[in-house]
Amino acid sequence: MDTDSRKLDELLELTRENNEILSSMRRSQRFGSFFTFVYWTVILGSILGVYYYFQPTIQKYMKTFQTSVGIIQNFEKTSGITPADIQAAKNLLKK
């Protein structure tokens, strides 16, 4: 009877220790998940912040680019230059 009681006490002690270990593992997992979320929030927030900060500059360059493309297309229409001629000129400039 005494050995059964001792075994049950030992089993109870091991069960409590196991529960403490599992609880600490779960707590570590929660902290890890939280900090992973914070990490990605900071990264994505930084990207959006940089875009917001440089948005006027980006829009200015996009407008300049679109205007340039429009001028080139208008020039192509009025001058009668074919896309093959433009490609040949690009090839000459590469050399």
Secondary structure, DSSP 8 states (H G I E B T S, - for coil): -HHHHHHHHHHHHHHHHHHHHHHHHHHHHHHHHHHHHHHHHHHHHHHHHHHHHHHHHHHHHHHHHHHHHHHHHHHHHHH---HHHHHHHHHHHH-
